[in-house]
């Protein structure tokens, strides 16, 4: 019963951490609309994996890794900001994808559309997963968020409590993954309503938002005081 309660706590935390719409959310929404639900879901799973890894570092008391990432925070922030700017410019210049039509979507129950089949090859899925994983990992401050939450809840009293830590981290990953599943599934329902013009404006809006996030990451630094 205690383990179930711990898992449920982690699940709730994972949902709460993943839900705020930031650059990863914008990226996953755009990929879902332009490339299909599976690309959007796999992109989200990359972010969920990063949350799980940072949760492990905080939950298992891996201070050496946490200290190393903290020391490299400036470099990671610059890399993440540049990567966001690159994604923003690439999105702005991208040609709008052909939207999935209702006839294709409904032609075979549960089947992928031609657009989704073309977009979800192994290389596309691997790239989608890896890019969001890398982008999420460039924010080492997430470690401190997990550490503060875990300590505040009193869920991890010591690094030796591996059982509790493991169940809690598993819950965090599952909660984060559940959010991306819900988001990609919900957004994919809008694909049949979008025209090429909508796709073009989606690219512009998404590109601008990603570019702004990148510029903020490169120019606005947290206070040390």
C-alpha positions as CSV (number, residue, x, y, z in Angstrom):
1,X,0.0,0.0,0.0
2,X,2.9,2.4,0.8
3,X,4.5,1.7,-2.5
4,X,1.3,2.3,-4.4
5,X,0.9,5.6,-2.5
6,X,4.5,6.5,-3.4
7,X,3.9,5.6,-7.1
8,X,0.7,7.7,-7.2
9,X,2.6,10.6,-5.7
10,X,5.3,10.3,-8.3
11,X,2.6,10.0,-11.1
12,X,1.0,13.2,-9.9
13,X,4.3,15.0,-9.7
14,X,5.2,13.8,-13.3
15,X,1.9,15.2,-14.6
16,X,2.4,18.5,-12.8
17,X,6.0,19.0,-14.0
18,X,5.2,18.1,-17.6
19,X,1.9,20.0,-18.0
20,X,3.1,23.6,-18.2
21,X,3.4,24.5,-21.9
22,X,7.0,25.5,-22.6
23,X,9.3,25.0,-25.6
24,X,9.0,21.2,-25.4
25,X,5.2,21.5,-25.4
26,X,5.1,23.8,-28.4
27,X,7.5,21.5,-30.2
28,X,5.4,18.4,-29.5
29,X,2.1,20.1,-30.5
30,X,3.6,21.2,-33.8
31,X,5.1,17.8,-34.6
32,X,1.8,16.1,-33.8
33,X,-0.1,18.4,-36.1
34,X,2.4,18.2,-39.0
35,X,3.8,14.7,-38.7
36,X,1.3,12.7,-36.7
37,X,0.5,11.5,-33.2
38,X,3.3,9.0,-33.0
39,X,6.0,11.6,-33.7
40,X,4.4,13.9,-31.2
41,X,4.2,11.1,-28.6
42,X,7.8,10.0,-29.1
43,X,8.9,13.6,-28.8
44,X,7.1,13.8,-25.5
45,X,8.7,10.5,-24.3
46,X,12.1,12.1,-24.9
47,X,11.2,14.8,-22.4
48,X,9.7,12.2,-20.0
49,X,13.0,10.2,-20.1
50,X,14.9,13.4,-19.2
51,X,12.6,14.0,-16.3
52,X,13.1,10.4,-15.2
53,X,16.9,10.8,-15.4
54,X,16.9,14.0,-13.4
55,X,14.5,12.4,-10.9
56,X,17.0,9.6,-10.5
57,X,19.8,12.0,-9.8
58,X,17.7,13.8,-7.1
59,X,16.0,10.7,-5.7
60,X,19.1,8.5,-5.3
61,X,21.3,11.3,-4.0
62,X,23.8,11.2,-6.9
63,X,25.4,14.5,-5.8
64,X,28.6,14.0,-7.9
65,X,26.5,14.0,-11.1
66,X,24.3,16.9,-9.9
67,X,27.4,19.0,-9.0
68,X,29.0,18.3,-12.4
69,X,25.9,19.4,-14.2
70,X,25.6,22.5,-12.0
71,X,29.2,23.4,-12.9
72,X,28.3,23.0,-16.6
73,X,25.0,25.0,-16.3
74,X,26.3,27.9,-18.3
75,X,27.4,25.8,-21.2
76,X,24.3,23.7,-21.1
77,X,22.1,26.8,-21.1
78,X,24.0,28.3,-24.1
79,X,23.7,25.0,-26.0
80,X,20.0,24.7,-25.2
81,X,19.4,28.4,-26.2
82,X,21.2,27.9,-29.5
83,X,19.3,24.7,-30.2
84,X,16.0,26.4,-29.6
85,X,17.0,29.2,-31.9
86,X,17.9,26.7,-34.5
87,X,14.6,24.9,-34.2
88,X,12.8,28.2,-34.3
89,X,14.4,29.4,-37.5
90,X,14.0,25.9,-39.1
91,X,10.3,25.9,-38.2
92,X,9.8,29.4,-39.5
93,X,11.3,28.5,-42.9
94,X,9.7,25.1,-43.1
95,X,7.1,24.5,-45.9
96,X,3.7,23.6,-44.5
97,X,3.0,19.9,-44.5
98,X,-0.1,18.6,-46.2
99,X,-2.7,18.1,-43.6
100,X,-4.2,14.6,-43.1
101,X,-7.7,14.4,-44.7
102,X,-10.7,12.9,-43.0
103,X,-11.1,10.3,-45.7
104,X,-7.6,9.0,-45.2
105,X,-7.9,9.1,-41.4
106,X,-11.2,7.2,-41.5
107,X,-10.5,4.8,-44.3
108,X,-9.2,2.1,-41.9
109,X,-10.0,2.0,-38.2
110,X,-6.9,2.5,-36.1
111,X,-4.6,2.8,-39.2
112,X,-2.0,5.6,-39.7
113,X,-2.5,8.1,-42.5
114,X,-0.1,8.3,-45.3
115,X,1.5,11.4,-43.8
116,X,2.0,9.6,-40.5
117,X,3.5,6.5,-42.2
118,X,6.0,8.7,-44.1
119,X,6.9,10.6,-41.0
120,X,7.3,7.8,-38.5
121,X,10.2,5.8,-39.9
122,X,12.9,4.7,-37.5
123,X,15.1,7.7,-38.3
124,X,12.3,10.2,-37.8
125,X,11.2,8.7,-34.5
126,X,14.7,8.4,-33.2
127,X,15.4,12.0,-34.1
128,X,12.1,13.2,-32.5
129,X,13.0,11.3,-29.3
130,X,16.6,12.4,-29.2
131,X,16.0,16.1,-29.9
132,X,13.6,16.5,-27.0
133,X,15.6,14.4,-24.7
134,X,18.7,16.5,-25.4
135,X,16.8,19.8,-25.1
136,X,15.3,18.9,-21.8
137,X,18.6,17.7,-20.4
138,X,20.1,21.2,-21.1
139,X,18.1,22.5,-18.1
140,X,20.0,21.1,-15.1
141,X,17.9,23.3,-12.8
142,X,15.3,20.6,-13.0
143,X,17.4,18.5,-10.6
144,X,16.9,21.1,-7.9
145,X,13.2,21.2,-8.6
146,X,13.0,17.4,-8.1
147,X,15.2,17.5,-5.0
148,X,13.2,20.3,-3.4
149,X,9.9,18.5,-4.1
150,X,11.2,15.1,-2.9
151,X,12.6,16.6,0.3
152,X,9.5,18.7,0.9
153,X,7.2,15.7,0.7
154,X,9.6,13.7,2.9
155,X,9.5,10.9,0.4
156,X,13.2,10.3,0.3
157,X,14.8,10.5,3.7
158,X,18.2,9.1,2.6
159,X,20.0,8.0,-0.4
160,X,19.9,4.4,0.9
161,X,16.2,4.2,0.5
162,X,16.4,2.8,-3.0
163,X,13.1,1.1,-3.0
164,X,11.1,4.3,-2.3
165,X,13.3,6.3,-4.6
166,X,12.9,3.9,-7.5
167,X,9.1,3.7,-7.2
168,X,8.8,7.5,-6.9
169,X,11.0,8.1,-10.0
170,X,9.0,5.4,-11.9
171,X,5.8,7.3,-11.0
172,X,7.3,10.6,-12.2
173,X,8.3,9.1,-15.6
174,X,4.8,7.5,-16.0
175,X,3.1,10.7,-15.1
176,X,5.1,12.7,-17.5
177,X,4.6,10.1,-20.3
178,X,0.9,10.0,-19.6
179,X,0.7,13.8,-20.1
180,X,2.4,13.5,-23.5
181,X,0.1,10.7,-24.5
182,X,-2.9,12.8,-23.6
183,X,-1.5,15.9,-25.3
184,X,-0.5,14.1,-28.6
185,X,-3.8,12.2,-28.7
186,X,-5.9,15.3,-28.2
187,X,-4.0,17.5,-30.6
188,X,-4.0,14.8,-33.3
189,X,-7.8,15.0,-33.4
190,X,-7.4,18.5,-34.9
191,X,-5.3,17.4,-37.8
192,X,-8.3,16.8,-40.1
193,X,-9.5,20.3,-39.5
194,X,-6.3,22.0,-40.6
195,X,-5.7,23.5,-44.1
196,X,-2.4,24.3,-45.7
197,X,-2.9,27.9,-44.7
198,X,-3.4,26.9,-41.1
199,X,-0.2,24.8,-41.2
200,X,1.7,27.8,-42.6
201,X,0.6,30.0,-39.7
202,X,1.3,27.2,-37.2
203,X,4.9,27.1,-38.5
204,X,5.3,30.8,-38.2
205,X,3.8,31.0,-34.7
206,X,5.7,27.9,-33.4
207,X,8.9,29.2,-34.9
208,X,8.6,32.6,-33.3
209,X,7.7,31.1,-29.9
210,X,10.7,28.7,-30.0
211,X,13.0,31.5,-31.2
212,X,11.8,33.7,-28.3
213,X,12.5,30.9,-25.8
214,X,16.0,30.5,-27.3
215,X,16.8,34.2,-27.1
216,X,15.5,34.4,-23.5
217,X,17.7,31.4,-22.6
218,X,20.8,33.1,-24.1
219,X,20.2,36.6,-22.7
220,X,18.3,36.3,-19.4
221,X,20.3,34.7,-16.6
222,X,19.1,33.7,-13.1
223,X,20.4,35.8,-10.3
224,X,23.0,34.3,-8.0
225,X,22.1,36.5,-5.1
